[in-house]
């Protein structure tokens, strides 16, 4: 009888071990989006281990597939998906993170600046990002009107529509994938004085409008939201490259910012509800349980035969 109990316990432990291993081993994580996910830093290079994507992968023991590219907007992410280059990785992914939206809205600013100065949006982007003072003065004037402009509202509508196309594409490949996007942070939220009123505050208004749409669309889009905006606002340190002395307009997160972003994505991911149905996982568990049951019955038969 003791042998039977011991064999039964061993079989159950084997079942548990196989189950845990199956759920943890070889799980894939795909990062989609812009330079935040790509890890762009102030030197013009890219963070590797310090990037939030790498931190998130390490914390979860995932195999990382970083498909992010500097400058990507939502339509660029869609083009990447429609190339089918990452279909296999997305089909196997346990988690998918998406960072985009910031470039979509900045394109409105660059376009309106270009109209004002008779230049292309790309030229104004270069002037703005490199701290050109005359460009910044124009940007401050334009920023005051961006939030209520038709161009901004259209950009919001287009972004949300394309975000939903992105998540729908992922869910068609992999219905059980956990998709997480983020609220955008205000990179100029720590500015003070004139820089705050002319740059920090109007950018903050635009960012909050974007975030409202991201959050309210979460159920429709089938994604979770990492609240990066609130974390950056509450932080006592500057988590971005941007500064007003010396003037640096670069809006990317620094290494400390990436660590905070990773924490936000972890909070969203660990709080996610388990998918209501995952056929592959159910079949896997049934097979393991059946193997364990066969092992127990075989043990019982062996012990009975020994007694005879």
Legacy VTK file of the C-alpha trace (Angstrom):
# vtk DataFile Version 3.0
C-alpha trace
ASCII
DATASET POLYDATA
POINTS 308 float
0.000 0.000 0.000
2.854 2.364 0.855
4.411 1.687 -2.539
1.115 2.528 -4.214
0.842 5.813 -2.322
4.444 6.671 -3.148
3.948 5.931 -6.826
0.745 7.955 -6.905
2.449 10.931 -5.290
5.319 10.683 -7.773
2.898 10.583 -10.687
1.065 13.660 -9.412
4.327 15.506 -8.880
5.356 14.566 -12.405
2.085 15.972 -13.710
2.647 19.240 -11.865
6.231 19.489 -13.053
5.296 18.890 -16.684
2.459 21.389 -16.406
4.693 24.123 -14.947
7.424 23.458 -17.458
4.998 23.557 -20.365
3.645 26.921 -19.250
7.056 28.526 -18.692
9.478 27.099 -21.214
9.944 28.746 -24.598
7.312 31.464 -24.159
7.711 34.266 -26.659
7.285 37.997 -26.140
7.010 40.385 -29.095
7.562 44.144 -28.816
6.018 46.326 -31.523
6.218 50.069 -31.984
8.466 53.064 -32.080
11.794 54.273 -30.687
10.647 53.805 -27.085
10.479 50.051 -27.609
13.576 50.179 -29.822
15.418 51.796 -26.888
16.627 54.996 -28.556
18.908 57.034 -26.281
20.319 60.553 -26.309
23.654 59.508 -27.821
21.835 58.457 -30.978
22.357 54.796 -30.162
20.037 52.374 -28.415
19.717 50.903 -24.971
19.917 47.129 -24.883
19.648 45.636 -21.414
18.364 48.959 -20.011
15.490 49.130 -22.523
12.102 48.392 -20.951
11.551 45.611 -23.501
14.617 43.741 -22.240
13.660 44.340 -18.598
10.107 43.087 -19.180
11.426 39.992 -20.972
13.893 39.209 -18.161
11.310 39.603 -15.419
9.001 37.132 -17.131
11.619 34.718 -18.463
10.448 35.366 -22.028
12.227 34.866 -25.316
12.352 38.446 -26.610
11.528 39.426 -30.189
11.935 43.184 -30.576
10.305 44.292 -33.834
10.223 48.005 -32.955
11.761 50.621 -35.241
12.628 54.263 -34.546
10.029 56.716 -35.855
7.235 54.201 -36.341
3.665 55.451 -36.365
0.610 53.210 -36.154
0.387 52.868 -39.933
4.036 51.755 -40.020
3.292 49.029 -37.462
0.401 47.887 -39.641
2.677 47.757 -42.692
5.148 45.662 -40.703
2.410 43.232 -39.660
1.076 42.983 -43.205
4.556 41.981 -44.375
3.937 38.764 -42.341
7.558 38.853 -41.219
6.611 38.284 -37.578
3.552 36.035 -37.992
5.295 32.980 -36.509
6.525 34.903 -33.465
3.140 36.559 -32.887
1.362 33.206 -33.227
3.539 31.820 -30.424
3.567 34.943 -28.254
2.408 34.890 -24.661
2.617 38.693 -24.520
2.789 41.528 -27.048
3.591 45.133 -26.114
2.863 48.129 -28.328
4.296 51.636 -28.029
3.018 54.037 -30.651
0.904 57.167 -30.862
3.462 59.774 -29.905
4.885 60.041 -33.419
1.358 60.128 -34.869
0.541 63.233 -32.851
3.942 64.890 -33.242
3.408 64.631 -37.006
0.497 67.066 -36.569
2.787 69.551 -34.836
5.511 69.227 -37.481
2.946 69.641 -40.254
1.440 72.791 -38.743
4.918 74.210 -38.101
5.798 73.547 -41.726
2.715 75.388 -42.919
3.634 78.341 -40.737
7.205 78.569 -41.997
6.845 77.307 -45.555
8.912 74.200 -44.884
8.353 70.463 -44.892
7.214 68.595 -41.804
10.532 66.707 -41.820
12.509 69.966 -41.776
10.480 71.236 -38.835
10.941 67.960 -37.002
14.694 68.351 -37.345
14.608 71.971 -36.144
12.360 71.136 -33.195
14.303 68.083 -32.056
17.644 69.898 -32.320
16.559 72.797 -30.143
16.479 75.439 -32.868
15.324 78.481 -30.875
13.324 80.118 -33.661
11.723 76.743 -34.322
10.859 76.419 -30.652
9.224 79.846 -30.604
7.034 78.887 -33.533
6.333 75.515 -31.909
5.147 77.259 -28.752
2.706 79.370 -30.770
1.443 76.364 -32.709
1.166 74.151 -29.615
-1.368 76.543 -28.116
-3.778 75.723 -30.945
-3.029 72.050 -31.680
-5.419 70.360 -29.237
-8.521 72.027 -30.676
-7.482 71.692 -34.303
-9.241 69.480 -36.837
-5.877 67.927 -37.721
-5.321 66.778 -34.135
-8.801 65.312 -33.805
-8.448 63.501 -37.120
-5.051 62.156 -36.049
-6.608 60.796 -32.844
-9.401 59.063 -34.757
-6.962 57.599 -37.265
-4.594 56.394 -34.570
-7.307 54.588 -32.590
-8.667 52.984 -35.748
-5.205 51.758 -36.727
-4.466 50.571 -33.178
-7.596 48.434 -33.379
-6.429 47.021 -36.709
-3.089 46.151 -35.117
-4.643 44.315 -32.174
-7.206 42.581 -34.405
-4.384 41.272 -36.596
-2.556 39.897 -33.552
-5.697 38.310 -32.116
-6.494 36.613 -35.424
-3.093 34.932 -35.280
-3.169 34.302 -31.549
-6.472 34.726 -29.658
-4.845 34.068 -26.266
-1.999 36.596 -26.586
-1.965 39.274 -23.895
-1.617 42.641 -25.651
-0.481 45.654 -23.644
-0.107 49.236 -24.793
0.742 52.313 -22.756
-0.548 55.735 -21.927
1.827 58.339 -23.353
3.893 60.384 -20.907
4.489 64.136 -21.107
8.238 64.455 -21.762
8.117 68.132 -20.813
6.153 67.675 -17.619
9.119 68.766 -15.467
9.603 72.068 -17.299
9.069 75.209 -15.257
8.324 78.882 -15.880
7.886 80.013 -19.472
8.926 76.603 -20.860
6.179 74.999 -18.805
3.426 77.352 -19.976
4.559 77.423 -23.615
5.641 73.803 -24.101
4.995 71.546 -21.095
1.351 72.486 -20.492
0.055 72.393 -24.102
1.894 69.104 -24.800
0.369 67.742 -21.596
-3.125 68.666 -22.792
-2.607 66.842 -26.087
-1.139 63.796 -24.332
-4.079 63.576 -21.940
-6.541 63.684 -24.842
-4.670 60.834 -26.491
-4.610 58.841 -23.264
-8.343 59.236 -22.738
-8.921 57.632 -26.112
-6.418 54.830 -25.469
-8.036 53.929 -22.131
-11.661 54.210 -23.288
-10.909 52.041 -26.326
-9.192 49.232 -24.370
-12.130 46.822 -24.319
-12.934 47.382 -27.987
-9.288 47.011 -28.929
-8.761 43.948 -26.759
-5.690 45.249 -24.946
-4.492 46.118 -21.459
-3.107 49.563 -20.610
0.144 50.259 -18.769
-0.332 53.639 -17.068
3.030 55.182 -17.879
1.654 58.732 -17.860
0.730 58.663 -14.170
4.000 57.028 -13.144
6.025 59.730 -14.916
3.891 62.525 -13.486
4.300 61.228 -9.928
8.052 60.683 -10.199
10.260 63.181 -8.396
13.037 62.717 -10.972
13.152 63.545 -14.641
12.649 60.273 -16.500
13.212 61.757 -19.966
16.095 63.238 -21.919
14.268 66.561 -22.183
15.555 69.454 -20.099
15.337 73.230 -20.199
18.851 74.012 -18.967
20.588 73.262 -21.213
17.691 73.140 -23.644
17.106 69.571 -24.812
13.821 68.798 -26.553
14.461 65.078 -27.098
11.357 63.344 -25.731
12.729 59.818 -25.262
12.964 58.170 -21.834
16.343 57.841 -20.160
17.510 54.629 -18.456
15.548 55.451 -15.285
12.491 56.098 -17.444
12.812 52.706 -19.118
12.910 51.036 -15.693
9.671 52.811 -14.721
8.029 51.892 -18.036
8.975 48.245 -17.464
7.359 48.380 -14.011
4.160 49.799 -15.528
3.973 47.034 -18.126
4.629 44.446 -15.409
1.779 45.845 -13.305
-0.581 45.645 -16.260
0.580 42.153 -17.220
0.486 40.555 -13.780
-2.970 41.988 -13.172
-4.390 40.561 -16.377
-7.251 38.103 -16.249
-6.564 34.633 -17.576
-7.967 34.047 -21.083
-11.395 32.440 -20.909
-10.428 29.724 -23.380
-7.133 28.353 -24.618
-7.681 25.100 -26.483
-3.990 24.232 -26.840
-3.425 24.641 -23.118
-6.484 22.532 -22.229
-5.412 19.723 -24.587
-1.920 19.863 -23.111
-3.211 19.488 -19.544
-5.577 16.651 -20.512
-2.732 14.707 -22.163
-0.455 15.154 -19.139
-3.232 14.095 -16.758
-3.956 11.018 -18.896
-0.284 10.017 -18.858
-0.230 10.364 -15.069
-3.404 8.276 -14.743
-1.930 5.515 -16.898
1.193 5.545 -14.743
-0.890 5.155 -11.564
-2.986 2.288 -12.999
0.161 0.546 -14.232
1.657 0.829 -10.777
-1.466 -0.651 -9.207
-1.422 -3.577 -11.649
2.264 -4.188 -11.001
1.786 -4.289 -7.241
-1.213 -6.645 -7.556
0.754 -8.983 -9.802
3.614 -9.063 -7.299
1.202 -10.042 -4.529
-0.087 -12.985 -6.587
LINES 1 309
308 0 1 2 3 4 5 6 7 8 9 10 11 12 13 14 15 16 17 18 19 20 21 22 23 24 25 26 27 28 29 30 31 32 33 34 35 36 37 38 39 40 41 42 43 44 45 46 47 48 49 50 51 52 53 54 55 56 57 58 59 60 61 62 63 64 65 66 67 68 69 70 71 72 73 74 75 76 77 78 79 80 81 82 83 84 85 86 87 88 89 90 91 92 93 94 95 96 97 98 99 100 101 102 103 104 105 106 107 108 109 110 111 112 113 114 115 116 117 118 119 120 121 122 123 124 125 126 127 128 129 130 131 132 133 134 135 136 137 138 139 140 141 142 143 144 145 146 147 148 149 150 151 152 153 154 155 156 157 158 159 160 161 162 163 164 165 166 167 168 169 170 171 172 173 174 175 176 177 178 179 180 181 182 183 184 185 186 187 188 189 190 191 192 193 194 195 196 197 198 199 200 201 202 203 204 205 206 207 208 209 210 211 212 213 214 215 216 217 218 219 220 221 222 223 224 225 226 227 228 229 230 231 232 233 234 235 236 237 238 239 240 241 242 243 244 245 246 247 248 249 250 251 252 253 254 255 256 257 258 259 260 261 262 263 264 265 266 267 268 269 270 271 272 273 274 275 276 277 278 279 280 281 282 283 284 285 286 287 288 289 290 291 292 293 294 295 296 297 298 299 300 301 302 303 304 305 306 307
